[in-house]
Amino acid sequence: MEFSKDTFLHHLAQTSPYPFLIPIERAEGVYLYGPDGKSYMDMISGIGVSAIGHRHPHVIKAIKDQLDKHLHVMVYGEYIQSTPNALAKKLVSLLPPTLNCCYYVNSGTEANEAALKLAKRVTGRTEIISFRKSYHGSTHGSLSVSGNEVKKQAYRPLLPDVRFIDFNNPDQLVHITSQTACVIMETIQGDAGVRIPDRGYLKAVRSRCDETGALLILDEIQCGMGRTGKLFAFEHFGIVPDILTTAKAFGGGLPIGAFISSEETMKTLSHDPILGHITTFGGNPVCCASALATLEVIENENLLAHVEAKGKLIEQLIQHKKIKEIRRIGLLFAIDFESAQTVNNIVNYAKEKGVICYWFLSHPYSFRIAPPLTITQEEIKKACAVILEAIEHA
């Protein structure tokens, strides 16, 4: 087996000078295993992807069953295939009636890019309102509407007509006007360090969009699929978006995203021009099989019913005088400390002790915890003991 550090560092493009550099041979449930047999508890779910744990048996069976039928047969939108059909039927059955039409893509940033196109097409407008400290992806359009200026400077010029306002500040909603095509926002700001809006604020955003004719895009790529205790986080706030984007945990470990809206809205992508949005691999049947099985696991194992109790247990177990603040919704945590160096020390110490935590790109004073929803109480206690030890040694 090829676990050479030299190959990894020199023949695979690097994303930072500081990769985690853990060799992984296999994964199961909440655990990752190295070729030397060392185990690591994945308390970040591969940055939100493995929400039902690694290699859930129901997901593996669904993938294998689809492999025996066919893989890719045609670009998205041409052939009728049973598995993508079944996934769409299941997904819309779990959503409000106005979110009844799905378009499958390959990733979260693609879902957001397509949602922006759709909003421009429907409204005939060009202005986009986004939020400071937001994160929507790394491709040009998604980067344009992300709020981290440090990450953007090297890649300008980006999309024009993008305006930024402060998250959870109702006074700034006046910047949404009749010139605005859409407002794109994370229901819960993830990369900013788990920023949770007031219930009244999201209702005010929804109301302002209705007043001005702007479409509301909710990005639930990190906070969706049960992470907050609801299948989608917007369900906590009594509103419904015009367009919903999802990815990460949606695929159960395989790459798939989706943007979802009404059938009437989605039809605008099919004419003037036709093929208004196209993708070769969107709706890949193996990825759709995995996504459908993931939804079935969440439902059949009643995972949502236990998210809040597990989150509370972690919050109770991780109490330390060095912690400045804990922000949590469901099983999504940001834990603040005095400095980025302290966070770095905690993350690296925990890694050496076999527990994977991680930092946030845009908020280095916090580390994240977002374990699989399937984690047990005993696994929580084991992981939290190591994290507390890491905090103490930081």
C-alpha positions in Angstrom: 0.0 0.0 0.0 1.2 3.5 -0.8 1.3 5.6 2.4 4.5 7.5 1.5 4.6 11.0 3.0 6.9 12.0 0.2 4.3 11.0 -2.5 1.6 12.9 -0.6 3.6 16.1 -0.2 5.1 16.2 -3.7 2.8 14.5 -6.1 -0.5 15.6 -4.6 -1.3 19.3 -4.7 -1.2 20.8 -1.2 -3.9 23.1 0.2 -1.7 24.5 3.0 1.8 24.2 4.4 0.4 22.3 7.4 -1.5 19.2 6.4 -2.8 16.8 9.1 -0.6 14.0 7.7 -2.5 11.1 9.3 -2.3 8.0 7.1 -5.7 6.4 6.8 -6.2 2.8 5.8 -9.9 2.2 6.7 -12.8 3.7 8.5 -15.8 2.3 10.4 -18.5 4.1 12.4 -16.9 7.0 14.4 -13.3 5.6 13.9 -10.5 6.1 11.4 -7.7 3.5 11.4 -4.1 4.0 10.2 -2.0 1.2 8.5 -0.3 0.7 11.9 -3.6 -0.1 13.5 -3.8 3.2 15.4 -7.4 4.4 15.8 -8.7 8.0 15.7 -12.2 9.1 16.8 -13.5 11.3 14.0 -15.2 14.1 16.0 -15.6 16.3 12.9 -17.2 13.7 10.6 -14.7 14.5 7.8 -15.8 18.1 8.0 -19.5 17.3 8.2 -19.6 14.6 5.5 -19.9 11.3 7.6 -22.9 12.4 9.6 -24.2 8.8 9.9 -20.7 7.4 10.6 -18.2 5.9 8.2 -19.3 3.0 6.0 -22.8 2.6 7.4 -23.9 -1.0 6.4 -27.2 0.3 4.8 -25.2 2.7 2.7 -22.6 0.2 1.7 -25.4 -2.3 0.6 -27.1 0.4 -1.4 -23.9 1.3 -3.2 -23.1 -2.3 -4.0 -26.6 -2.9 -5.3 -26.3 0.0 -7.6 -22.9 -1.1 -8.8 -24.5 -4.3 -10.0 -26.9 -2.4 -12.2 -25.0 0.5 -13.8 -22.6 3.4 -13.2 -22.7 6.6 -15.3 -24.9 6.3 -18.4 -25.6 9.9 -19.5 -25.3 13.5 -18.5 -27.8 14.9 -16.0 -31.3 15.4 -17.2 -31.6 13.0 -20.2 -32.3 9.4 -19.1 -34.8 8.2 -16.6 -33.0 6.3 -13.9 -34.6 4.6 -11.0 -32.2 5.6 -8.2 -32.1 9.4 -8.9 -35.9 9.3 -9.2 -36.2 7.5 -5.9 -33.9 10.0 -4.2 -35.9 13.0 -5.5 -39.2 11.4 -4.4 -37.8 10.8 -0.9 -36.1 14.1 -0.5 -39.1 16.2 -1.5 -41.4 14.2 0.7 -39.3 15.5 3.6 -39.4 19.1 2.6 -42.1 21.8 2.4 -44.3 21.7 -0.7 -42.6 24.7 -2.4 -39.3 22.8 -2.4 -40.4 20.1 -4.7 -37.9 20.0 -7.5 -34.2 18.8 -7.2 -31.2 19.4 -9.4 -28.2 17.1 -8.5 -24.7 18.4 -8.8 -21.3 17.1 -7.5 -20.5 19.4 -4.6 -21.7 22.2 -2.3 -19.9 25.0 -4.2 -21.6 23.8 -7.4 -25.0 23.8 -5.7 -24.4 27.4 -4.6 -23.1 28.5 -8.1 -26.2 27.1 -9.7 -28.5 28.6 -7.1 -27.0 32.1 -7.9 -27.6 31.5 -11.6 -31.1 30.4 -11.0 -31.9 33.5 -8.9 -30.5 35.8 -11.6 -32.5 34.0 -14.3 -35.8 34.1 -12.4 -35.6 37.7 -11.3 -33.7 39.3 -14.2 -31.6 41.1 -11.6 -27.9 41.0 -10.9 -27.3 42.2 -7.4 -26.5 39.6 -4.8 -26.6 40.2 -1.0 -24.4 38.0 1.2 -23.0 38.2 4.7 -19.6 39.1 6.2 -17.8 36.0 7.5 -19.8 33.7 5.4 -18.4 30.7 3.5 -20.1 29.3 0.4 -17.2 27.5 -1.4 -14.0 28.1 -3.3 -15.0 28.3 -7.0 -15.2 31.8 -8.4 -18.9 32.5 -7.9 -19.1 30.9 -4.5 -15.9 32.7 -3.4 -17.4 36.0 -4.7 -20.3 35.6 -2.2 -18.1 34.4 0.7 -17.2 36.9 3.4 -13.5 36.1 4.1 -11.6 38.9 2.4 -8.2 37.3 3.1 -9.1 34.3 1.0 -10.4 36.4 -1.9 -7.8 39.0 -2.6 -5.5 36.9 -4.7 -8.3 35.9 -7.1 -9.9 39.2 -8.0 -11.8 40.3 -10.0 -14.7 38.2 -8.8 -18.4 38.5 -9.5 -19.7 42.1 -9.7 -22.7 43.4 -7.9 -22.1 41.5 -4.7 -22.9 43.4 -1.5 -22.2 42.3 2.1 -24.1 43.0 5.2 -23.6 41.8 8.8 -25.2 38.5 9.9 -28.0 38.8 12.5 -28.2 42.6 12.2 -31.8 43.5 11.2 -31.0 47.2 10.7 -29.0 46.3 7.6 -31.8 44.5 5.8 -32.7 47.8 4.2 -29.8 47.0 1.8 -32.0 44.3 0.2 -33.9 46.2 -2.4 -35.9 45.9 -5.7 -32.5 45.6 -7.4 -31.6 42.5 -5.5 -31.7 39.2 -7.3 -31.1 37.1 -4.2 -29.9 36.9 -0.6 -27.6 33.9 0.0 -26.9 32.9 3.5 -25.9 30.0 5.7 -28.8 29.2 8.0 -26.1 28.7 10.6 -22.8 30.3 9.8 -20.3 27.4 10.0 -16.8 28.6 9.1 -17.3 31.8 11.0 -17.5 29.7 14.2 -21.1 28.4 14.4 -23.0 31.7 14.4 -26.6 31.1 15.2 -29.2 33.8 14.2 -32.1 35.0 16.2 -35.3 33.4 15.2 -36.8 36.8 14.6 -33.9 37.7 12.4 -34.5 35.0 9.8 -38.2 35.8 9.7 -37.2 39.4 9.0 -34.9 38.3 6.2 -37.7 36.2 4.7 -40.1 39.1 5.0 -37.7 41.6 3.4 -37.1 39.2 0.5 -40.9 38.9 0.0 -41.3 42.7 0.0 -38.6 43.3 -2.6 -39.0 40.2 -4.8 -35.5 39.0 -4.0 -35.1 35.2 -3.7 -33.8 33.7 -0.5 -31.1 31.0 -0.9 -30.3 29.1 2.3 -27.0 27.2 2.2 -27.3 24.2 4.4 -24.2 22.4 3.1 -22.7 22.2 6.6 -25.7 22.6 8.9 -28.2 20.4 7.1 -28.9 16.7 7.1 -29.7 16.4 10.8 -26.7 18.2 12.2 -28.8 20.6 14.2 -31.5 18.1 15.3 -33.8 18.9 12.4 -33.2 17.5 8.9 -32.6 21.0 7.8 -31.7 23.9 10.1 -34.3 26.3 8.6 -37.0 24.1 10.3 -35.9 25.7 13.6 -36.8 29.2 12.5 -40.3 28.9 11.0 -39.3 30.0 7.5 -38.9 28.3 4.1 -36.2 29.4 1.5 -36.9 29.9 -2.2 -33.8 27.8 -3.0 -32.1 25.3 -0.7 -28.6 24.0 -1.2 -27.2 20.8 0.3 -24.1 18.6 0.0 -21.5 17.2 2.4 -23.6 14.8 4.6 -26.2 14.4 1.9 -24.1 11.8 0.1 -23.3 9.6 3.1 -19.6 9.7 2.1 -19.9 10.0 -1.7 -19.7 13.3 -3.6 -23.2 14.7 -4.4 -24.9 18.1 -3.8 -28.2 19.5 -4.8 -30.1 22.8 -5.2 -33.8 22.5 -4.6 -36.6 24.9 -5.4 -40.2 24.8 -6.8 -40.8 23.1 -10.2 -42.0 26.4 -11.6 -38.7 28.1 -10.7 -36.5 25.3 -11.9 -38.2 25.2 -15.3 -36.6 28.5 -16.1 -33.3 26.7 -16.5 -34.7 24.6 -19.4 -35.4 27.4 -21.9 -34.1 30.8 -23.1 -31.5 29.3 -23.3 -32.1 25.6 -23.2 -29.5 23.8 -21.0 -29.3 26.8 -18.7 -27.4 24.7 -16.3 -25.7 21.4 -17.2 -23.5 18.9 -15.5 -21.9 15.7 -16.7 -21.8 13.7 -13.4 -24.6 15.3 -11.5 -27.1 12.7 -10.4 -24.5 9.9 -10.6 -26.6 6.8 -9.7 -24.1 5.4 -7.2 -23.9 8.7 -5.4 -27.7 8.9 -5.5 -28.0 5.4 -4.0 -25.7 6.5 -1.2 -27.7 9.7 -0.6 -31.0 7.8 -0.6 -29.7 5.2 1.9 -28.4 8.1 4.1 -31.9 9.6 4.3 -33.3 6.2 5.1 -30.8 5.7 7.9 -31.6 9.1 9.5 -35.3 8.3 9.3 -35.3 4.6 10.2 -32.9 4.9 13.1 -34.6 8.0 14.4 -31.3 9.8 14.6 -32.8 13.3 14.9 -34.5 12.5 18.2 -31.1 12.0 19.9 -29.1 14.9 18.5 -29.9 17.4 21.1 -29.3 15.1 24.1 -25.9 14.1 22.7 -25.0 17.7 22.1 -25.9 18.6 25.6 -23.8 15.7 27.0 -20.8 16.9 25.1 -21.4 20.5 26.3 -21.6 19.3 29.9 -18.5 17.2 29.7 -16.3 19.9 28.1 -16.2 22.5 30.8 -12.9 24.2 31.5 -11.8 27.6 32.8 -9.7 28.2 29.7 -12.8 28.1 27.5 -14.1 31.6 26.6 -17.3 30.6 25.0 -19.1 27.5 23.6 -21.6 28.0 20.7 -23.7 25.0 19.8 -26.7 23.9 18.0 -27.4 20.2 18.0 -24.1 18.4 17.3 -22.3 21.4 15.8 -19.9 23.2 18.2 -17.5 26.1 18.1 -15.3 26.3 21.3 -13.5 29.6 21.8 -10.1 30.1 23.5 -7.7 33.0 24.2 -5.6 32.5 21.0 -5.2 30.7 17.8 -2.0 29.1 19.2 -4.0 27.6 22.1 -6.5 26.1 19.6 -3.7 24.7 17.5 -2.1 23.1 20.6 -5.4 21.5 21.6 -6.1 20.1 18.1 -2.6 18.7 17.8 -2.5 17.2 21.2 -5.9 15.5 20.7 -4.7 14.2 17.4 -1.8 12.5 19.0 -4.1 11.0 21.6 -6.4 9.6 18.9 -9.2 12.2 18.7 -9.7 14.4 15.7 -10.9 17.9 16.3 -10.3 20.8 13.8 -10.2 24.6 13.5 -12.2 27.0 11.4 -10.7 28.8 8.4 -12.2 32.1 9.3 -12.2 31.9 13.1 -8.9 30.6 14.3 -9.7 31.2 18.0 -12.2 28.3 17.9 -12.0 24.6 17.3 -14.9 22.6 15.9 -16.6 19.5 17.1 -19.2 17.8 14.8 -19.2 14.1 15.4 -21.4 11.5 13.5 -25.0 11.6 14.7 -24.6 7.9 15.4 -22.0 8.4 18.1 -22.8 6.6 21.3 -22.7 8.0 24.9 -19.7 5.9 25.7 -17.9 7.2 22.6 -18.8 10.8 23.6 -17.4 10.3 27.1 -14.2 8.8 25.7 -13.6 11.6 23.2 -14.5 14.3 25.7 -12.0 13.0 28.3 -9.2 13.3 25.7 -10.4 16.8 24.6 -10.4 18.0 28.2 -6.9 16.6 28.7 -5.8 18.4 25.5 -7.3 21.7 26.9 -5.5 21.2 30.2 -2.1 20.7 28.4 -2.7 23.6 26.0 
